[in-house]
Amino acid sequence: MDIATLEKYDTEKMYKIYDKWPEIARQSFESEQKTVDFKNIDHIVFAGMGGSGGIGDLFSSILSKTNIHVTLVKGYLLPNTVDKNTLVVVTSVSGNTDETLTVLKSTKKIDCNVIAFSSGGKIEQFCEENQIIFRKIPLLHSPRASLINFTYTILKILNSILPIEKKDIMESLDELEIVKKKIDSNNLSDSNPAINLAQWISGIPTIYYPHGLQSAAIRFKSSLQENAKTHVIVEDIIETCHNGIVSWERPSIVQPILLQGHDDYVKTKERFSIIKEFFIENNIDYKEINSISGNILTKTICLIYILDYVSIYRAVLLKIDPTPVRSIDYIKKKLGL
């Protein structure tokens, strides 16, 4: 891996955005975006698809240990539990996502709180026409690469209702800068853990994760699929002990990757330990990816940063341009979108 090879295949320079992720994150959180204060919220619904949906996954993880109930909507329909104490957060980086726009329109028939985030498009227009609170956030290269500025802008704008302390947000920003030095394009050497994992992947990765890191696992799956055009499997480590582990009784091109938190629940650690013993006894090669220490935002966003870069490096090693998503374009064309 060298810079010439990286630029040859990453023709739209996705990697350059990722090199700036820590800087973009800090600028987004310190931006002049106006905050919004919603009262008596006990339920937040995050609606979004694809890269935009990953933002909801991330916030679901961040809020998993709080008293706020979180629902994710990746489709057209809101749950029947939405009421006056619910905040529906609609996110579409492009501003034109059909499913997300449908959810936004449906809120007009419900007594609930709503805020929408996009870079413009039909969602901005609908919000202007219907007096819905809207915040515009710029598109950075692609929806998936824009996760970082959308995440930290939303953290700022919704700070009054999100039980996330500022010190935890600042910790995550500092740690992103530390991680960057190990994985970005200024370190295309054997000491780069993202390159090492990208080189190891040759078959179909199966990502095993603990519940708290589900958003990082799902994001890794999506990034490998979109960037490296690779089939990927994700499985909860506890659930796989009741079914998925049996699939390893036959030879396979599937490769296990164990995504582990710094302070996973003791019983979760026990399952990981047993599965590693099983893999060793059966000569199954596997990789471990461990989160850094810190709060849930820090652990998750830093894992996503590393694993997104793995997907870019994997694409380049396969001599694939990570940016184009022709199959998605095909589906949109067929749908008339």
Backbone as numpy.savetxt, mean C-alpha at the origin, in Angstrom:
# Nx Ny Nz CAx CAy CAz Cx Cy Cz
23.04 -4.98 -11.53 22.19 -3.79 -11.53 23.08 -2.54 -11.53
22.86 -1.65 -12.47 23.55 -0.37 -12.49 22.56 0.68 -13.00
22.95 1.95 -12.92 22.03 3.03 -13.27 21.66 2.99 -14.74
22.58 2.57 -15.61 22.29 2.51 -17.04 21.19 1.48 -17.32
21.29 0.32 -16.66 20.27 -0.72 -16.83 18.93 -0.26 -16.27
18.98 0.38 -15.12 17.76 0.89 -14.49 17.05 1.87 -15.43
17.79 2.78 -16.02 17.19 3.78 -16.91 16.77 3.18 -18.24
17.44 2.14 -18.67 17.09 1.50 -19.94 15.69 0.90 -19.89
15.37 0.23 -18.79 14.08 -0.47 -18.71 13.02 0.34 -17.98
13.39 1.14 -16.99 12.43 2.02 -16.33 12.37 3.33 -17.12
11.75 3.26 -18.27 11.82 4.37 -19.24 11.13 5.64 -18.74
10.12 5.48 -17.88 9.40 6.66 -17.38 9.90 7.08 -15.99
11.03 6.52 -15.60 11.77 6.93 -14.40 10.94 6.87 -13.12
10.23 5.76 -12.95 9.50 5.55 -11.71 10.45 5.59 -10.51
11.62 5.02 -10.67 12.57 4.94 -9.55 12.92 6.31 -9.00
12.90 7.34 -9.85 13.27 8.68 -9.38 12.25 9.22 -8.38
10.97 8.86 -8.57 9.95 9.25 -7.60 10.21 8.55 -6.27
10.56 7.26 -6.35 10.82 6.51 -5.12 12.07 6.99 -4.41
13.04 7.45 -5.15 14.23 8.04 -4.52 13.84 9.25 -3.66
12.74 9.90 -4.02 12.31 11.12 -3.32 11.18 10.88 -2.32
10.79 9.63 -2.14 9.65 9.35 -1.25 9.77 10.00 0.13
10.89 9.91 0.83 10.97 10.55 2.16 10.78 12.06 2.08
11.37 12.67 1.07 11.23 14.12 0.89 9.78 14.48 0.56
9.17 13.71 -0.32 7.77 13.96 -0.70 6.85 13.80 0.51
7.10 12.77 1.30 6.28 12.52 2.49 6.33 13.71 3.45
7.52 14.21 3.70 7.68 15.33 4.64 7.00 16.59 4.09
7.22 16.87 2.82 6.61 18.05 2.21 5.08 17.96 2.24
4.57 16.75 2.04 3.11 16.57 2.03 2.52 16.82 3.41
3.18 16.31 4.45 2.67 16.49 5.80 2.81 17.95 6.25
3.80 18.64 5.74 4.03 20.03 6.12 3.40 21.01 5.13
2.58 20.51 4.23 1.96 21.36 3.22 0.95 22.31 3.85
0.43 23.23 3.04 -0.53 24.22 3.53 -1.98 23.77 3.32
-2.16 22.46 3.08 -3.52 21.93 2.94 -4.33 22.22 4.22
-5.57 22.66 4.05 -6.41 22.97 5.19 -6.95 21.69 5.85
-6.87 21.67 7.15 -7.39 20.51 7.89 -8.91 20.57 7.94
-9.52 19.41 8.20 -10.97 19.32 8.31 -11.30 18.61 9.61
-12.24 19.16 10.36 -12.60 18.57 11.65 -14.04 18.04 11.57
-14.18 16.72 11.60 -15.49 16.09 11.64 -15.78 15.69 13.09
-17.03 15.86 13.51 -17.41 15.60 14.90 -18.07 14.23 15.07
-17.78 13.60 16.22 -18.48 12.37 16.65 -18.35 11.23 15.64
-17.17 11.07 15.07 -16.93 9.99 14.10 -16.50 8.73 14.85
-17.23 7.63 14.63 -16.83 6.35 15.23 -16.65 5.26 14.16
-16.80 5.63 12.91 -16.69 4.67 11.81 -16.14 5.41 10.59
-15.04 4.91 10.03 -14.47 5.50 8.82 -14.50 4.46 7.72
-15.02 4.83 6.57 -15.03 3.97 5.40 -14.04 4.54 4.39
-13.07 3.73 4.00 -12.12 4.13 2.97 -12.52 3.45 1.67
-12.84 4.25 0.65 -13.27 3.72 -0.63 -12.24 4.05 -1.70
-11.74 3.03 -2.38 -10.75 3.25 -3.43 -10.36 1.94 -4.07
-9.81 2.03 -5.25 -9.42 0.84 -6.01 -7.93 0.92 -6.36
-7.32 -0.25 -6.60 -5.94 -0.30 -7.08 -4.98 0.42 -6.15
-4.10 1.26 -6.74 -3.14 2.00 -5.93 -3.82 2.91 -4.93
-4.98 3.48 -5.31 -5.74 4.32 -4.39 -6.32 3.49 -3.26
-6.75 2.26 -3.56 -7.27 1.37 -2.54 -6.21 0.99 -1.52
-4.95 0.95 -1.96 -3.86 0.64 -1.05 -3.73 1.67 0.07
-4.16 2.90 -0.21 -4.15 3.94 0.82 -5.11 3.56 1.94
-6.29 3.05 1.57 -7.25 2.59 2.58 -6.71 1.41 3.37
-6.04 0.48 2.68 -5.43 -0.65 3.38 -4.46 -0.16 4.45
-3.64 0.82 4.07 -2.64 1.36 4.99 -3.30 2.00 6.20
-4.32 2.81 5.97 -4.99 3.47 7.10 -5.73 2.46 7.97
-6.23 1.40 7.37 -6.87 0.35 8.16 -5.87 -0.27 9.13
-4.64 -0.50 8.66 -3.59 -1.04 9.53 -3.23 -0.05 10.63
-3.07 1.21 10.25 -2.68 2.24 11.20 -3.71 2.37 12.32
-4.99 2.25 11.96 -6.07 2.46 12.92 -6.53 1.18 13.60
-5.85 0.08 13.31 -6.31 -1.23 13.81 -6.30 -1.35 15.33
-5.47 -0.55 15.99 -5.38 -0.64 17.45 -6.07 0.54 18.13
-6.97 1.21 17.41 -7.71 2.34 17.98 -9.17 1.96 18.16
-9.96 2.90 18.67 -11.38 2.64 18.91 -12.25 2.97 17.71
-11.64 3.40 16.62 -12.40 3.74 15.42 -12.59 2.49 14.56
-13.84 2.21 14.22 -14.15 1.08 13.34 -13.84 1.48 11.91
-13.11 0.64 11.18 -12.70 0.95 9.80 -13.28 -0.10 8.86
-13.84 0.36 7.75 -14.34 -0.51 6.70 -13.67 -0.13 5.39
-13.27 -1.12 4.63 -12.68 -0.88 3.31 -13.70 -1.23 2.24
-13.85 -0.35 1.27 -14.74 -0.61 0.14 -13.91 -0.60 -1.14
-13.81 -1.77 -1.74 -13.13 -1.88 -3.04 -14.18 -2.42 -4.02
-15.00 -1.53 -4.47 -16.12 -1.91 -5.33 -17.08 -0.75 -5.44
-18.37 -1.07 -5.68 -19.36 -0.05 -5.98 -20.29 0.30 -4.83
-20.35 -0.54 -3.77 -21.41 -0.40 -2.78 -20.89 -0.08 -1.38
-21.55 0.86 -0.72 -21.25 1.16 0.68 -21.98 0.18 1.58
-21.41 -0.13 2.75 -22.12 -1.03 3.69 -23.33 -0.35 4.29
-24.28 -1.15 4.74 -25.51 -0.61 5.34 -25.26 0.03 6.70
-24.08 -0.16 7.26 -23.76 0.39 8.58 -23.38 1.87 8.53
-23.29 2.45 7.33 -22.94 3.86 7.20 -24.08 4.72 7.76
-23.73 5.67 8.68 -24.75 6.55 9.27 -24.15 7.92 9.54
-24.83 8.72 10.34 -24.41 10.11 10.57 -23.08 10.21 11.32
-22.66 9.14 11.97 -21.37 9.13 12.68 -20.26 8.47 11.86
-20.54 8.26 10.58 -19.57 7.65 9.68 -18.92 8.73 8.81
-17.62 8.60 8.59 -16.92 9.43 7.61 -16.52 8.54 6.44
-17.01 8.86 5.26 -16.63 8.15 4.05 -15.48 8.91 3.40
-14.32 8.27 3.31 -13.14 8.87 2.69 -12.98 8.26 1.30
-13.23 9.07 0.30 -13.18 8.60 -1.08 -11.84 9.01 -1.68
-11.10 8.04 -2.20 -9.77 8.30 -2.74 -9.62 7.71 -4.12
-9.33 8.57 -5.08 -9.00 8.14 -6.45 -7.91 9.07 -6.95
-6.71 8.55 -7.07 -5.60 9.41 -7.49 -5.91 10.05 -8.84
-6.41 9.26 -9.77 -6.73 9.79 -11.10 -7.93 10.71 -11.06
-8.87 10.43 -10.16 -10.10 11.20 -10.09 -11.19 10.66 -11.00
-10.92 9.56 -11.69 -11.87 9.04 -12.66 -12.24 7.58 -12.44
-11.90 7.02 -11.30 -12.16 5.61 -11.05 -13.66 5.35 -10.96
-14.17 4.47 -11.81 -15.60 4.26 -11.94 -16.23 3.78 -10.63
-15.63 2.78 -9.99 -16.19 2.23 -8.76 -16.24 3.30 -7.66
-15.15 4.04 -7.54 -15.04 5.04 -6.48 -16.00 6.20 -6.71
-16.15 6.60 -7.95 -17.10 7.66 -8.29 -18.54 7.22 -7.98
-18.83 5.94 -8.22 -20.15 5.41 -7.90 -20.41 5.47 -6.40
-19.41 5.11 -5.59 -19.54 5.20 -4.13 -19.78 6.64 -3.72
-19.01 7.56 -4.28 -19.16 8.98 -3.95 -20.59 9.46 -4.24
-21.11 9.09 -5.39 -22.47 9.51 -5.76 -23.51 8.92 -4.80
-23.26 7.71 -4.32 -24.24 7.07 -3.43 -24.32 7.75 -2.08
-23.29 8.48 -1.67 -23.32 9.17 -0.37 -24.35 10.28 -0.35
-24.75 10.75 -1.51 -25.76 11.81 -1.57 -27.11 11.32 -1.03
-27.32 10.02 -1.01 -28.60 9.45 -0.56 -28.55 9.03 0.91
-27.40 9.25 1.55 -27.20 8.78 2.92 -26.81 9.95 3.83
-27.28 9.93 5.05 -26.90 10.95 6.03 -25.56 10.55 6.65
-24.47 10.98 6.01 -23.12 10.65 6.49 -22.17 11.79 6.15
-20.98 11.72 6.71 -19.94 12.69 6.42 -19.09 12.17 5.26
-18.63 13.08 4.40 -17.87 12.66 3.22 -16.73 13.63 2.96
-15.59 13.09 2.55 -14.49 13.88 2.02 -13.85 13.09 0.90
-13.45 13.79 -0.15 -12.86 13.12 -1.31 -11.48 13.68 -1.59
-10.60 12.79 -2.02 -9.23 13.16 -2.39 -8.94 12.64 -3.80
-8.43 13.51 -4.66 -7.99 13.08 -5.99 -7.09 14.15 -6.59
-6.54 13.84 -7.74 -5.72 14.83 -8.45 -6.57 15.67 -9.39
-7.88 15.45 -9.37 -8.79 16.19 -10.25 -9.84 15.27 -10.81
-10.10 15.39 -12.12 -11.00 14.49 -12.81 -12.47 14.62 -12.43
-13.21 13.55 -12.68 -14.67 13.55 -12.47 -15.02 13.70 -11.00
-14.17 13.20 -10.13 -14.46 13.30 -8.69 -14.41 14.75 -8.22
-13.41 15.49 -8.69 -13.35 16.91 -8.32 -14.60 17.64 -8.84
-14.98 17.36 -10.07 -16.14 18.01 -10.67 -17.41 17.70 -9.89
-17.59 16.41 -9.52 -18.79 16.01 -8.78 -18.85 16.70 -7.42
-17.71 16.78 -6.76 -17.67 17.43 -5.44 -18.02 18.91 -5.55
-17.51 19.58 -6.56 -17.81 21.00 -6.76 -19.30 21.21 -7.01
-19.90 20.33 -7.79 -21.32 20.47 -8.15 -22.25 20.12 -7.00
-21.75 19.34 -6.02 -22.61 18.85 -4.94 -22.15 19.30 -3.55
-21.30 20.31 -3.49 -20.84 20.89 -2.22 -20.29 19.82 -1.26
-19.48 18.91 -1.80 -18.81 17.89 -1.00 -17.38 18.34 -0.74
-16.92 18.15 0.47 -15.56 18.57 0.83 -14.56 17.81 -0.03
-13.66 18.55 -0.67 -12.71 17.96 -1.61 -11.32 18.55 -1.38
-10.31 17.70 -1.47 -8.94 18.16 -1.40 -8.16 17.60 -2.59
-7.50 18.48 -3.30 -6.75 18.10 -4.50 -5.30 17.80 -4.13
-4.84 16.63 -4.54 -3.46 16.19 -4.29 -2.86 15.80 -5.63
-1.66 16.25 -5.95 -1.12 15.98 -7.29 -0.78 14.52 -7.53
-0.96 14.11 -8.78 -0.52 12.79 -9.23 0.99 12.83 -9.39
1.68 11.84 -8.84 3.14 11.73 -8.98 3.45 10.48 -9.79
3.65 10.64 -11.08 4.03 9.57 -11.97 2.87 8.62 -12.28
2.31 7.98 -11.23 1.24 6.99 -11.39 0.50 6.87 -10.07
-0.71 6.31 -10.08 -1.44 6.16 -8.81 -0.65 5.40 -7.75
0.03 4.32 -8.14 0.75 3.54 -7.14 1.94 4.30 -6.56
2.62 5.08 -7.38 3.75 5.86 -6.87 3.30 7.04 -6.03
2.01 7.42 -6.17 1.47 8.57 -5.43 0.99 8.22 -4.04
1.11 6.95 -3.65 0.65 6.55 -2.31 1.28 7.42 -1.23
2.52 7.79 -1.40 3.24 8.49 -0.34 2.70 9.88 -0.10
2.47 10.67 -1.15 1.97 12.03 -0.92 0.50 12.04 -0.52
-0.29 11.10 -1.03 -1.69 11.01 -0.60 -1.77 10.62 0.87
-0.95 9.65 1.29 -0.99 9.19 2.68 -0.68 10.32 3.65
0.40 11.04 3.41 0.82 12.06 4.38 -0.01 13.33 4.28
-0.58 13.60 3.12 -1.51 14.72 3.03 -2.79 14.40 3.78
-3.30 13.18 3.66 -4.50 12.77 4.39 -4.23 12.77 5.89
-3.04 12.33 6.29 -2.68 12.37 7.71 -2.75 13.79 8.25
-2.37 14.76 7.43 -2.43 16.16 7.87 -3.86 16.67 7.91
-4.60 16.43 6.82 -5.95 16.99 6.69 -6.92 16.40 7.72
-6.80 15.12 7.99 -7.71 14.45 8.93 -7.10 14.26 10.32
-6.08 15.02 10.62 -5.35 14.85 11.87 -6.24 14.97 13.11
-7.26 15.80 13.03 -8.11 16.04 14.21 -8.97 14.84 14.58
-9.25 13.95 13.60 -10.09 12.78 13.92 -9.31 11.47 13.91
-8.09 11.50 13.43 -7.28 10.28 13.42 -6.45 10.22 14.69
-6.61 9.18 15.50 -5.85 9.08 16.76 -4.41 8.64 16.52
-3.70 9.46 15.78 -2.29 9.19 15.46 -1.48 10.39 15.95
-0.58 10.17 16.87 0.17 11.28 17.45 1.21 11.82 16.46
1.44 13.11 16.54 2.38 13.75 15.63 3.77 13.15 15.76
4.15 12.77 16.97 5.49 12.20 17.17 5.64 10.89 16.39
4.55 10.14 16.26 4.60 8.90 15.50 4.75 9.18 14.01
4.08 10.23 13.54 4.22 10.61 12.13 5.64 11.08 11.86
6.19 11.88 12.75 7.56 12.39 12.56 8.57 11.25 12.62
8.32 10.26 13.49 9.19 9.08 13.55 9.20 8.36 12.21
8.03 8.22 11.62 7.95 7.52 10.33 8.71 8.28 9.24
8.64 9.60 9.27 9.36 10.42 8.28 10.87 10.26 8.44
11.33 10.26 9.67 12.77 10.09 9.93 13.24 8.70 9.49
12.45 7.68 9.77 12.85 6.32 9.41 12.85 6.10 7.90
11.93 6.74 7.19 11.92 6.65 5.73 13.24 7.14 5.15
13.78 8.19 5.72 15.06 8.73 5.24 16.20 7.76 5.49
16.14 7.06 6.60 17.17 6.05 6.91 17.07 4.88 5.94
15.86 4.41 5.71 15.64 3.28 4.79 16.09 3.64 3.38
15.80 4.85 2.96 16.16 5.31 1.61 17.63 5.07 1.29
18.51 5.34 2.24 19.95 5.21 2.00 20.36 3.77 1.70
19.54 2.81 2.14 19.87 1.40 1.93 19.34 0.87 0.60
18.22 1.46 0.09 17.50 0.81 -1.00 17.39 1.60 -2.29
17.73 2.90 -2.28 17.45 3.69 -3.48 18.52 3.52 -4.55
18.38 4.27 -5.64 19.24 4.09 -6.82 20.67 4.56 -6.60
20.94 5.17 -5.47 22.32 5.56 -5.14 23.10 4.41 -4.50
22.41 3.28 -4.27 23.07 2.11 -3.69 22.69 0.86 -4.48
23.16 0.76 -5.69 22.85 -0.40 -6.54 23.92 -1.47 -6.35
24.09 -1.89 -5.10 25.15 -2.84 -4.75 24.54 -4.04 -4.04
25.40 -4.99 -3.68 24.95 -6.19 -2.98 24.45 -5.88 -1.57
24.72 -4.69 -1.07 24.25 -4.32 0.26 22.81 -3.81 0.24
22.23 -3.72 -0.95 20.85 -3.23 -1.08 19.88 -4.39 -0.88
19.12 -4.42 0.23 18.23 -5.56 0.51 17.10 -5.70 -0.51
16.66 -4.61 -1.11 15.59 -4.67 -2.11 16.08 -5.36 -3.38
17.31 -5.07 -3.78 17.88 -5.74 -4.96 18.09 -7.22 -4.68
18.57 -7.54 -3.48 18.82 -8.94 -3.14 17.54 -9.78 -3.21
16.43 -9.23 -2.70 15.18 -9.97 -2.75 14.67 -10.06 -4.19
14.83 -9.00 -4.95 14.40 -9.01 -6.36 15.16 -10.06 -7.15
16.44 -10.23 -6.84 17.25 -11.24 -7.53 16.86 -12.65 -7.12
16.42 -12.81 -5.88 16.05 -14.15 -5.37 14.76 -14.64 -5.99
13.82 -13.73 -6.21 12.52 -14.13 -6.77 12.71 -14.64 -8.19
12.23 -15.85 -8.43 12.32 -16.43 -9.77 11.02 -17.12 -10.17
10.24 -17.54 -9.17 8.98 -18.22 -9.44 7.81 -17.34 -9.06
6.86 -17.93 -8.34 5.66 -17.21 -7.88 5.80 -16.98 -6.38
5.98 -15.74 -5.95 6.11 -15.48 -4.51 4.79 -15.71 -3.77
4.88 -16.35 -2.62 3.76 -16.41 -1.68 4.16 -15.63 -0.45
3.42 -14.59 -0.16 3.76 -13.69 0.94 2.92 -14.04 2.15
3.59 -14.50 3.20 2.92 -14.82 4.46 3.05 -13.62 5.40
1.95 -13.21 6.00 1.97 -11.98 6.80 1.17 -12.15 8.09
1.51 -11.39 9.14 0.68 -11.33 10.33 -0.42 -10.30 10.09
-1.50 -10.39 10.83 -2.67 -9.54 10.59 -2.31 -8.06 10.53
-1.45 -7.60 11.42 -1.11 -6.18 11.48 -0.37 -5.65 10.27
0.24 -6.54 9.49 0.99 -6.12 8.30 0.29 -6.52 7.01
-1.02 -6.76 7.10 -1.77 -7.16 5.91 -1.65 -6.12 4.79
-1.69 -4.84 5.16 -1.64 -3.79 4.13 -0.32 -3.82 3.37
0.78 -4.10 4.07 2.09 -4.18 3.41 2.15 -5.38 2.47
1.55 -6.50 2.90 1.54 -7.70 2.06 0.71 -7.49 0.80
-0.48 -6.90 0.96 -1.34 -6.66 -0.19 -0.69 -5.67 -1.15
-0.06 -4.65 -0.59 0.64 -3.67 -1.43 1.78 -4.32 -2.20
2.53 -5.21 -1.55 3.64 -5.91 -2.22 3.11 -6.75 -3.36
2.01 -7.45 -3.11 1.37 -8.23 -4.18 1.01 -7.35 -5.36
0.34 -6.25 -5.08 -0.12 -5.36 -6.16 1.05 -4.75 -6.92
2.11 -4.39 -6.20 3.27 -3.76 -6.85 4.01 -4.76 -7.74
4.17 -5.99 -7.26 4.80 -7.01 -8.10 3.94 -7.30 -9.33
2.64 -7.31 -9.15 1.75 -7.58 -10.28 1.82 -6.45 -11.31
1.74 -5.20 -10.86 1.72 -4.08 -11.79 3.10 -3.76 -12.35
4.12 -3.78 -11.51 5.45 -3.38 -11.96 6.21 -4.50 -12.65
6.23 -5.68 -12.02 7.00 -6.80 -12.56 6.15 -7.79 -13.35
4.86 -7.50 -13.48 3.94 -8.35 -14.25 4.08 -9.81 -13.81
3.99 -10.04 -12.51 4.27 -11.33 -11.89 3.08 -11.82 -11.08
2.76 -13.11 -11.17 1.73 -13.69 -10.31 2.24 -13.72 -8.87
1.34 -13.43 -7.93 1.71 -13.38 -6.52 0.55 -13.95 -5.70
0.90 -14.60 -4.57 -0.08 -15.12 -3.63 0.17 -14.47 -2.28
-0.91 -14.12 -1.56 -0.75 -13.62 -0.19 -1.60 -14.47 0.75
-1.04 -14.78 1.94 -1.76 -15.60 2.91 -1.45 -15.14 4.33
-2.48 -15.07 5.15 -2.32 -14.81 6.58 -1.59 -16.00 7.20
-0.58 -15.73 8.00 0.27 -16.79 8.55 -0.50 -17.72 9.47
-1.48 -17.19 10.22 -2.27 -18.04 11.11 -3.20 -18.93 10.30
-3.88 -18.34 9.33 -4.82 -19.11 8.51 -4.10 -20.19 7.71
-2.89 -19.90 7.24 -2.18 -20.88 6.40 -1.81 -22.12 7.19
-1.71 -22.01 8.51 -1.43 -23.18 9.33 -2.61 -24.16 9.36
-3.76 -23.70 8.88 -4.96 -24.55 8.86 -5.30 -25.05 7.46
-4.58 -24.60 6.46 -4.86 -25.07 5.09 -3.66 -24.92 4.16
-3.17 -23.71 3.96 -2.14 -23.46 2.95 -0.85 -24.25 3.12
-0.50 -24.58 4.35 0.75 -25.30 4.60 0.76 -26.66 3.89
-0.41 -27.25 3.68 -0.50 -28.57 3.05 -0.01 -28.54 1.61
-0.14 -27.39 0.95 0.26 -27.29 -0.46 1.76 -27.50 -0.64
2.53 -27.36 0.44 3.99 -27.54 0.35 4.39 -29.01 0.38
3.43 -29.89 0.46 3.76 -31.32 0.44 4.12 -31.81 -0.97
3.92 -30.93 -1.96 4.31 -31.26 -3.33 5.30 -30.22 -3.83
6.23 -30.61 -4.72 7.18 -29.65 -5.30 6.44 -28.55 -6.05
7.03 -27.36 -6.08 6.34 -26.21 -6.65 7.34 -25.14 -7.06
6.92 -24.22 -7.96 7.75 -23.06 -8.30 7.41 -21.87 -7.41
6.52 -22.10 -6.45 6.14 -21.04 -5.52 7.28 -20.82 -4.52
7.51 -19.55 -4.16 8.59 -19.20 -3.24 8.03 -18.46 -2.02
8.22 -19.00 -0.82 7.67 -18.34 0.38 8.50 -17.16 0.86
7.81 -16.07 1.15 8.42 -14.89 1.74 7.68 -14.60 3.05
8.39 -14.58 4.15 7.79 -14.40 5.47 7.93 -12.94 5.91
6.81 -12.24 5.90 6.77 -10.83 6.29 6.44 -10.75 7.77
7.39 -10.26 8.58 7.23 -10.33 10.03 7.39 -8.96 10.68
6.56 -8.74 11.71 6.63 -7.49 12.46 7.66 -7.57 13.56
8.19 -6.43 13.93 9.20 -6.38 14.98 8.65 -6.88 16.31
7.36 -6.61 16.56 6.76 -7.02 17.84 5.45 -7.76 17.60
5.48 -8.75 16.74 4.29 -9.57 16.50 3.81 -10.23 17.79
2.53 -10.54 17.83 1.93 -11.26 18.95 2.67 -12.58 19.16
2.83 -12.97 20.41 3.65 -14.13 20.76 3.21 -15.40 20.04
1.90 -15.60 19.89 1.42 -16.81 19.20 1.70 -16.73 17.70
1.71 -15.52 17.16 2.07 -15.34 15.75 3.53 -15.69 15.53
4.38 -15.25 16.45 5.80 -15.59 16.36 6.01 -17.10 16.41
5.21 -17.75 17.24 5.31 -19.21 17.35 4.99 -19.87 16.02
3.95 -19.40 15.33 3.58 -19.97 14.03 4.68 -19.76 13.00
5.24 -18.56 12.97 6.34 -18.30 12.04 7.51 -19.25 12.32
7.82 -19.45 13.59 8.93 -20.32 13.97 8.69 -21.75 13.52
7.47 -22.24 13.70 7.14 -23.62 13.31 7.20 -23.78 11.79
6.68 -22.80 11.07 6.69 -22.90 9.61 8.13 -22.85 9.08
8.97 -22.05 9.70 10.37 -22.02 9.27 11.03 -23.39 9.50
10.73 -24.03 10.62 11.25 -25.37 10.88 10.77 -26.34 9.80
9.49 -26.21 9.45 8.91 -27.08 8.41 9.63 -26.88 7.08
9.87 -25.63 6.71 10.56 -25.34 5.45 11.98 -25.91 5.45
12.67 -25.74 6.56 14.05 -26.24 6.65 14.07 -27.76 6.55
13.18 -28.43 7.27 13.15 -29.90 7.24 12.80 -30.44 5.86
12.07 -29.65 5.07 11.64 -30.10 3.75 12.44 -29.44 2.61
13.57 -28.83 2.98 14.47 -28.20 2.00 13.76 -27.21 1.09
12.91 -26.40 1.69 12.20 -25.35 0.96 12.88 -24.02 1.25
13.41 -23.41 0.21 14.11 -22.13 0.37 13.09 -21.02 0.62
13.36 -20.16 1.58 12.45 -19.07 1.89 13.23 -17.82 2.26
12.55 -16.68 2.24 13.15 -15.42 2.65 12.34 -14.80 3.77
13.02 -14.09 4.65 12.37 -13.37 5.73 12.55 -11.86 5.53
11.46 -11.13 5.69 11.50 -9.67 5.66 10.96 -9.19 7.00
11.78 -8.51 7.77 11.39 -8.06 9.09 11.19 -6.55 9.11
10.12 -6.12 9.77 9.90 -4.69 9.90 10.91 -4.09 10.87
11.10 -2.78 10.76 11.90 -2.10 11.75 11.05 -1.91 13.00
11.65 -1.49 14.09 10.88 -1.19 15.29 10.20 0.16 15.13
9.23 0.41 15.98 8.53 1.70 15.90 7.03 1.51 15.92
6.32 2.60 15.75 4.85 2.55 15.75 4.35 1.90 14.47
3.05 1.61 14.40 2.49 0.86 13.29 2.63 1.61 11.96
2.53 2.94 11.97 2.72 3.72 10.75 4.15 3.57 10.26
5.10 3.70 11.16 6.52 3.58 10.80 6.82 2.21 10.22
6.38 1.17 10.91 6.66 -0.19 10.44 6.06 -0.44 9.06
4.81 -0.02 8.88 4.12 -0.34 7.64 4.63 0.46 6.46
4.78 1.77 6.63 5.19 2.60 5.49 6.63 2.29 5.07
7.49 1.94 6.03 8.87 1.58 5.66 8.92 0.24 4.94
8.09 -0.71 5.36 8.00 -1.99 4.64 7.50 -1.77 3.21
6.48 -0.95 3.07 5.96 -0.67 1.73 7.03 -0.03 0.86
7.80 0.88 1.42 8.88 1.54 0.68 9.89 0.51 0.15
10.32 -0.37 1.04 11.29 -1.40 0.63 10.70 -2.32 -0.43
9.49 -2.80 -0.19 8.90 -3.81 -1.06 8.47 -3.23 -2.41
8.06 -1.98 -2.43 7.79 -1.34 -3.72 9.05 -1.27 -4.57
10.16 -0.97 -3.91 11.43 -0.92 -4.65 11.83 -2.31 -5.14
11.52 -3.35 -4.36 11.77 -4.71 -4.82 11.06 -4.95 -6.14
9.83 -4.48 -6.25 9.05 -4.71 -7.47 9.63 -3.97 -8.67
10.18 -2.79 -8.44 10.81 -2.03 -9.53 12.08 -2.74 -9.98
12.91 -3.14 -9.02 14.16 -3.84 -9.37 13.85 -5.18 -10.05
12.79 -5.86 -9.58 12.43 -7.13 -10.20 12.03 -6.92 -11.65
11.28 -5.86 -11.93 10.89 -5.55 -13.30 12.11 -5.32 -14.19
13.05 -4.56 -13.68 14.26 -4.26 -14.45 15.08 -5.52 -14.71
15.17 -6.38 -13.70 15.90 -7.65 -13.87 15.23 -8.53 -14.92
13.91 -8.40 -15.05 13.17 -9.15 -16.06 13.16 -8.43 -17.42
13.82 -7.26 -17.45 13.88 -6.43 -18.67 12.47 -5.97 -19.07
11.71 -5.56 -18.03 10.34 -5.08 -18.21 10.25 -3.63 -17.73
9.52 -2.82 -18.47 9.26 -1.46 -18.03 8.17 -1.52 -16.96
8.44 -1.04 -15.75 7.46 -1.18 -14.66 6.21 -0.32 -14.82
6.26 0.73 -15.61 5.14 1.68 -15.66 3.92 1.22 -16.42
4.01 0.76 -17.67 2.79 0.43 -18.44 1.98 -0.68 -17.78
0.65 -0.52 -17.84 -0.27 -1.55 -17.34 -1.31 -1.80 -18.44
-0.86 -2.41 -19.49 -1.68 -2.54 -20.71 -2.95 -3.36 -20.46
-2.87 -4.35 -19.60 -4.05 -5.18 -19.32 -5.15 -4.38 -18.64
-4.76 -3.48 -17.74 -5.74 -2.61 -17.09 -6.34 -1.66 -18.12
-5.49 -1.14 -19.00 -5.98 -0.26 -20.07 -6.98 -1.00 -20.96
-6.72 -2.29 -21.21 -7.61 -3.11 -22.03 -9.00 -3.21 -21.39
-9.01 -3.47 -20.07 -10.28 -3.61 -19.36 -11.04 -2.28 -19.36
-10.33 -1.19 -19.12 -10.98 0.13 -19.11 -11.59 0.45 -20.48
-10.87 0.09 -21.52 -11.37 0.33 -22.88 -12.65 -0.46 -23.13
-12.67 -1.72 -22.70 -13.84 -2.56 -22.87 -15.05 -2.03 -22.08
-14.76 -1.38 -20.94 -15.82 -0.82 -20.10 -16.22 0.57 -20.56
-15.48 1.10 -21.54 -15.76 2.45 -22.03 -15.35 3.53 -21.08
-14.30 3.28 -20.28 -13.84 4.26 -19.29 -12.63 5.06 -19.79
